[in-house]
C-alpha cells in the first residue's frame, strides 16, 4: 500500500500527544519529574551564587543572604527544597522500575501518589526542623 492510498488517509495524529491520552498519576509524576529536573538547574545556580558570595567577602555575602532571607528568597528556597526531594524520590522510583519491580498498574499508581505525598511531607519536615534549630 502506498502512502497516497485512501486507506492511509485517516484523521488520526501521526504520534500520540496529551490530547489523546488521559492524564494518569504515573504520567503526571513523569512530567513533574522532568520539570523538577529542569528547576534544579536554576536552583543549583542559586547555590553557586551563595557560595561565590561567601568567598567574595562579608559585604556581598550580606547582600545575597538578604535576598535569600526575604519572603521571595524563602519561597524560592522552599520550592528548591521540594524540587530536590521530589526529583530524588522520583529517581528512586525509576531505579526500582529499572530493577524490574513494582510495574503493576495499581502499584505504580500508589507509588506516584506516595512520591508526591512523601516529597511534600519531607520538605515540610526539613523546613520545620530548620526553623526549630534556628
C-alpha positions as CSV (number, residue, x, y, z in Angstrom):
1,X,0.0,0.0,0.0
2,X,1.5,3.4,-1.0
3,X,1.5,6.5,1.2
4,X,-1.1,8.1,-1.1
5,X,-3.6,5.3,-0.9
6,X,-7.1,6.1,0.5
7,X,-6.6,3.6,3.4
8,X,-3.7,5.7,4.8
9,X,-5.6,9.0,4.8
10,X,-7.1,8.8,8.3
11,X,-7.7,11.7,10.6
12,X,-5.6,10.5,13.5
13,X,-2.4,12.1,14.7
14,X,0.9,10.9,13.5
15,X,2.1,10.4,17.1
16,X,0.2,10.3,20.4
17,X,0.0,13.5,22.4
18,X,-1.6,14.8,25.6
19,X,-4.9,15.5,23.9
20,X,-5.2,11.7,23.2
21,X,-4.0,10.3,26.5
22,X,-5.9,10.6,29.7
23,X,-3.7,12.1,32.4
24,X,-3.0,9.4,35.0
25,X,-0.9,9.7,38.2
26,X,2.2,8.0,36.8
27,X,2.1,10.2,33.7
28,X,1.7,13.3,35.9
29,X,4.7,12.3,38.1
30,X,6.8,11.7,35.0
31,X,6.0,15.2,33.8
32,X,6.7,16.7,37.2
33,X,10.0,14.7,37.4
34,X,11.1,16.4,34.2
35,X,10.0,19.8,35.4
36,X,11.8,19.4,38.8
37,X,14.9,18.3,37.0
38,X,14.9,21.5,35.0
39,X,14.2,23.6,38.1
40,X,17.2,22.0,39.8
41,X,19.5,23.6,37.2
42,X,18.2,27.0,38.3
43,X,18.4,26.1,41.9
44,X,22.0,25.0,41.5
45,X,22.9,28.3,40.1
46,X,21.5,29.9,43.2
47,X,23.6,27.6,45.4
48,X,26.7,28.6,43.3
49,X,25.7,32.3,43.7
50,X,25.6,31.8,47.5
51,X,29.0,30.1,47.5
52,X,30.6,32.8,45.4
53,X,29.1,35.4,47.7
54,X,30.6,33.6,50.7
55,X,34.0,33.6,49.0
56,X,33.7,37.2,48.0
57,X,33.6,38.8,51.4
58,X,31.1,39.9,54.0
59,X,29.5,42.8,52.1
60,X,28.4,40.7,49.1
61,X,27.5,37.8,51.3
62,X,25.2,40.0,53.4
63,X,23.6,41.1,50.2
64,X,23.0,37.6,48.9
65,X,21.9,36.4,52.4
66,X,19.4,39.4,52.4
67,X,17.9,38.1,49.2
68,X,17.6,34.5,50.5
69,X,16.1,35.9,53.8
70,X,13.4,37.9,52.0
71,X,9.9,36.4,51.6
72,X,10.6,35.8,47.9
73,X,14.0,34.2,48.6
74,X,12.4,31.9,51.2
75,X,9.7,30.9,48.7
76,X,12.4,30.1,46.1
77,X,14.4,28.1,48.7
78,X,11.3,26.2,49.7
79,X,10.5,25.4,46.1
80,X,14.1,24.3,45.5
81,X,13.9,22.0,48.6
82,X,10.7,20.4,47.3
83,X,12.1,20.0,43.8
84,X,15.2,18.4,45.1
85,X,13.3,15.9,47.3
86,X,10.6,15.2,44.7
87,X,13.2,14.6,42.0
88,X,15.2,12.3,44.3
89,X,12.1,10.2,45.2
90,X,11.2,10.0,41.5
91,X,14.7,8.9,40.7
92,X,14.4,6.2,43.4
93,X,11.1,5.1,41.9
94,X,12.7,4.8,38.4
95,X,15.6,2.9,40.0
96,X,13.2,0.3,41.4
97,X,11.5,0.1,38.0
98,X,14.9,-0.3,36.3
99,X,15.4,-3.3,38.5
100,X,12.2,-4.8,37.2
101,X,9.9,-4.3,40.2
102,X,6.6,-2.7,41.0
103,X,5.3,-2.3,37.5
104,X,1.8,-3.5,38.3
105,X,-0.7,-0.7,37.4
106,X,-2.2,-0.3,40.9
107,X,1.3,-0.4,42.5
108,X,2.7,2.1,40.1
109,X,-0.3,4.4,40.8
110,X,0.3,4.1,44.5
111,X,4.0,4.9,44.0
112,X,3.0,8.0,42.1
113,X,0.8,9.2,45.0
114,X,3.4,8.2,47.5
115,X,6.1,10.2,45.6
116,X,4.0,13.5,45.8
117,X,2.9,12.9,49.4
118,X,6.3,12.0,50.7
119,X,8.0,14.9,48.8
120,X,5.6,17.4,50.4
121,X,5.9,15.8,53.8
122,X,9.7,15.6,53.8
123,X,10.0,19.2,52.6
124,X,7.8,20.3,55.4
125,X,9.8,18.3,57.9
126,X,13.1,19.7,56.7
127,X,11.8,23.3,56.9
128,X,10.3,22.7,60.4
129,X,13.5,21.1,61.7
130,X,15.4,24.0,60.2
131,X,13.1,26.6,61.8
132,X,13.3,24.9,65.2
133,X,17.1,24.5,65.0
134,X,17.5,28.3,64.4
